[in-house]
């Protein structure tokens, strides 16, 4: 998809979610967006589409090889003193 289509699809998704006032599930809103994105082209903006596409990409490693795996750990499970010693 190009950025304009992504933006229009997102606009359709948000519109469906808002009109149904939280009653629409993610799957219903996604189906609506895929089927009706062309209707929302006048409300679409290329810059928003580029931003959405950039956010959808996985983060890159600093050396440019593959993706970076992020591990979420609770602070209580790994105190900062232990983190400094591990380096």
Number of C-alpha atoms within 10 A of each C-alpha: 9 10 18 20 19 24 26 26 26 22 21 27 23 14 16 22 20 13 10 11 9 10 12 14 11 13 10 13 21 19 14 17 24 16 12 15 20 15 14 18 17 9 11 22 16 15 12 17 21 16 13 15 15 11 10 9 9 11 14 12 11 9 8 9 8 11 13 13 10 7 6 6 8 8 8 7 7 10 10 11 8 9 9 8 7 7 5
